[in-house]
C-alpha cells in the first residue's frame, strides 16, 4: 500500500467550471473504482449546497475496500450513526482475501449487482435518498493522494498539496473486530446526486462487468492439459472453453467474466448439484484459498458426497483482478470431474497475467 508520507504526490486535473449564474459540473468517479460513468449536466447555482462526503477505507490482504456516502450536511448528520455502525460491523473470515461482510441497518435497501461495485445500498431519506457505494481495488495500485484529490474534487474542496494536509481529513478508527479503518470526512459545495439502480440481472451481461478494455479479451495465458480439446462453440458468457474425457461423459471447462458475490455464486453452484440452502458458515467452509496468476482467489469443490458416480460436481475458481473477476469452472459427473481434478489444478497453476 502506498500510504506513506514520502510517497510521490500526483496532481489530478481539475475538471469543473464554476460560472456566475450557471455551472456545468462534471461529476468525478468514485475514485477507488470505475463504478460511475462521468456525466455532464447543467445545473443552476441554486442546486448547489453544502455536501458532506465520507469514505471508510479498510485494507485487508493487499485489497483496499471503500465504503462511500455523500449528501447534504443535515441529512448526513441524521444518518451518521447508521453509517458508522455499518462500517464498524465489517468483517472477514480467517481465509486470505475472503470477501467482506457486514450487518445492514434496518431500512436500508440493496441494489441489484452493478458494474464496478461490490455492493450498493440506499437509505430512503427525504427529499432525496442517500447512496452507499462499496468497491475494492488492488492495494498495489492504490495511491492515497490521487484518490484524496478525487474525493476533494467531488465536493469542490481545495486539493491537498502535501500528505500532512490530506491527513487532516482522515480519522483512524477500528471495527468491532479490531480491523483498522480510515474515515475520510470532508465538506464542500456541490450537487446531491444519486445513480439509477441497475436493472436486475444487468451484471450478468458481458458489457456490464466493469472491464477496462474488451470484455472478450482474456487477461491470462495458460497451458492446456494434454487430452483437453477446445470447444468449437463457446457457451454463453464464456471467452474460452474446453472439454476433457471423463468416465462415460466428458467434462466441460469454461473461463468467463464473473459477477455477483462469492456467497451468491457458491449458493448457486450448490443448487446446481442438488445441495440445499447454505448459511454463512457453510459457504465459508466450502471455499479454499488458491493462487492463480499471482492473485489469491477462491476455490470451491461443490458435490454431494453420497458415492453416486453420476451425481453432478463442480470445481469453481473465482479470480479477482483490479477491475474485473473471472470464473474458471469444471463441471460434469462426479467421477468424471474427480478423474480430471489433478489436471484442472495443474491448469490453474499455469495461469500467467498478460
N, C-alpha and C positions, 0 to 999 in steps of 0.2 A: 504494500500500500504506500503511495506517495502522499503521506500526511505528515510532513516534517517541515521545519522552518527553513531549511536550506534548499528546499525543492525549487525548481525553476517556476517562475510565475508567467503564465501565458495570458496575454491580454485578449479577451473576447471582444469581437467587434460590436459596437452599439448599433442596434437596428430599429430604433424608433425615432419618429419625428414628432415634435410637440408643436402644434400650431396655436395661435391665439384663440381662435373660435372653434376650430375643428381639428381633431388629432387623428391621424391614421396610425394605428397601433399594430405592430407585428408581434404577435404573441409568441414568446420563445418556447422551445420544447421543454420537457420536464428537466432536462439537464443530466439525468442519470440513465436515461433510456430513451429510445426513439418511440415514445408512446403516443405523442400527439403530433399531428401534422401541423406545420406552420401555416397559419391562415392570416389573411388581412381583412380588416373590417373598419369601416368609417364610423366613428362614434363622436358624440359631442362632448364638450368639456363637462357637461352636467352628468355624464355617465361615469366619470372618473371619481373615485372615492378612496378613502384610506383603506388599504388592504393589508392584512397580516398573512405572511407566508411562514409555514413551519414544515421542516423536513427532519424526520428522525432517521439517522443513519446507523446501521448495525453492520459490523464486519464479522464474518464467520467463515473460516477455512478458505480465505482468499476470494470470497464473494462479498461484494458490498450490496447491502439491501437498503432501499429507500422507501420511506412511508411519508407521503406528502399531502398536505392540506393547505388551502388558502381561501380567503374570503374576507368580507367586511369585518372590521375590527370588533364591533359589538357582537356580531354573530359568532365569530371565532371564540370570543370570551365565553359565550353561553355553552359552547361545546368543547371547551378546553379540557375539562376533566375527563370526558369520554374519550377524547383523542389520546391523552396521556395514558389512560387505563388500557386502551387498545395496544399502544406501543409497548407498554411495560409487560403485557401478557405474552409478548413474542417469545417463542421458544424453539429449540431444535432438539432432535433426539441425539443419542450418543454417536450416531453414524456420521461419517465425513460427508459434508456438503448436503446433508438431508435438508429438505425444504423447511422453511419457517412456517410455523402455525401460530395461532393466536386465538383469543377469546373476543368475539364480536359483540359490541354493546347492543342492548335491546333497541330495536327501531331502525338500525342500520340495514340497508338493502344492498345485496351484492349484485353486480353486473354480470352478464354472460362473459366468458373469456374474450379478450380482445387483443389485437396486435400490440406487441411490445410491452404489455403489462402482465405482471404475475397475478394481480387481482385488483379490482376496483370496487369501492363501497360508496354509498351515498347516504347522507344524513338528510332526511326530509325537513329541512329548515325553511323558514319564510323570511323574506319574499322569494329567495332562490336557494335551492339545495346546496349543500357542501359536498365536495367530491374528495375521496381519499384514494390516492393512486399508490400502488405498491409495485416497485420494479426492482431489478437486480442487475448487476454487471460484474465483470471480472475485476478483481481488485488490482490486477496488474495494469489495467487500462484506466483505472480511476485516477483523476487528477483533481485534488481538492479545490485549488484556486479557479480552475476552469469552470467547475460546477458552481462554486460560490458566485462567480460572475454571472452565470446564467440565472441563478436564483435572484440575484440583486437586480438584474435587468427585468425580471418578471414583475417586480413591484417598483421599478424606477428608483432604486436606491443607488447612490454613487458606488462605483466599483472600488473594491479594496485593492490598493496597490501592493500592500505588504501582508505577509502571513499574519502578523500580530494584529493588524487592523481587522482582518477577516475573522479571527478568533473571537472578536468582541461579540459576534453574532452566535457563538457556539456555547452551549452549556452541556457539561458532561453529567451523565446520569447512568442508572443501571435498571435492567428489567427485574421482574420479580424473581428471576432465577440467576441474577447476578451478571447478566451479559451487559457489557458496556454499550451505551447509546450516546450518540452525539445529537443533541437537539439544536438545529439551526432555526433561528427565530428572527424575523425582520418585518418591519412595517414601512410601507411606502404608498405611492399613488398609482392606481391602476383601475381596471375594469373587471368586475367579478363575472367570470365566465365558467361554465362547466361544459364538458363534452357530451355528445349524444351517446347514450348507451349502445353498445354493439348489439346487433341482432343475434338471437340465439343461434348457436352453431356457426357463427361467422368465422371464428378462429380455426375452423376445420378447412376453410377454403385456402387453397395454396397461395393466393395472393394476399392473405390476411395474417401471415405468420411472422411478420416482423423481420424479414430478411433484409440485409444491407444491399444485396445485389439480386441476381436472377434466382428466384426460388427453386428453379430446376437445376441449379448448379451445385454439385456436391462439394463440400469443403474438405473432403478427405480423399486420400488414395489408400489402397489396401491390396492385400494378396488374397485371391480367391482360392480356397482349398481345392485340391485335386478331386475330381468327381462331381463337382458342382457345375451346373450348366445355366447359362444366362437365359432368363425368360424373354421370349420374343415380344410379348405384350406385357407392359407394366400394369400391375394392379393400381387401383385408384389411389392417388396421392403419393405413390412411390416414385422415386427417381432412379432406383436401381433394384433389381430383383433376380433371385436365383432359385433353383430347386436342387435338392440333393436326394440321392437314392435312400429309401427307407426300408422298413420291414413290410413289404407289400406296397403301400402307397408312399409316394415321395413326400418330402417336407419342403415348405416354402420359406425363403429368407428374403426379407424386404428391408430397404433403407428408405426412410421417408422423413419429411419435416414433422416435428412433434408439436402438439398443442395441449393445453389443459394441464391441470395439476398432477403431480405424481400420484397422489392418493386416488384421484378420479380415474386415472389410467389403470392403476392396479386393480381397482374395483371392477372396471370394465373387462379386463382380461380374466379376472376370476369368474365373472358371469359367463364369459365365452367358453370356459372349460367346465361349467356346471357347478361351480362353488357358490355358496350362499353369500349374504351380505358380510361385510368386514368392518370392524371398528378401527380406530386409530392404531391401537397396539398391533392388531393382526396385519394391517398394512405395513407398519414399520418392520415387523418381524419377517415379512415376506420379501424384503428388499435388502440386498447386499451392496457393498461398495465395489466398483470396478473402475479401472483406469483405462480410458480409451483415448488415443491420440493426445496423451499427456494431460487429459482432463478427467477429474473424478466424475463418474456417472453412477447411475442406479441400475442394478441388475436384479431381475425377478425371474424365478423359475416357478411358473404357475401350473399346478397339476393337481389331480385328485389321487391321493396315494392309496388307491384300493387294489392295485395289482392288475387291473384290466388293461391289456395292451392296446386296445382300440380307443381308449379314452383320449380326448384332446389334451395337448400340452403346449405351453407357450414359454419360450425363453425370450425375454424382452429386456432391452437396454435403452435407457434414456441418457443421451449425452448433451449436457448444457454447454452452449458456446456463448459468446458475448451478446449476440442479438438474436439467437435462434436456439432451438433444441432439435435433436434428431433421435428418431426411433431406429433401432436395429433389432429386428424381430425374426425369430424362427418359430414356426408353428406346424403342427401335424399330429399324428397319432403318438400316444405316449412312448411306446417302444422305439418308434422311428426317430423321434426327437432325441431320445436317450442315446441312440446309436450315433447321432451326429453332434452331440453336445461338445465333445472334445474338439472337433473341427470348428464348431461355432466359436468357441472360446479362443482358439488359435487365430481365427479370423478377426476377432476383436483386438487381439494383441498386435495385429499387423497394421492397424489404422494409424495414419500419419496426417497431420494438417497440411493442406496445400499452401 
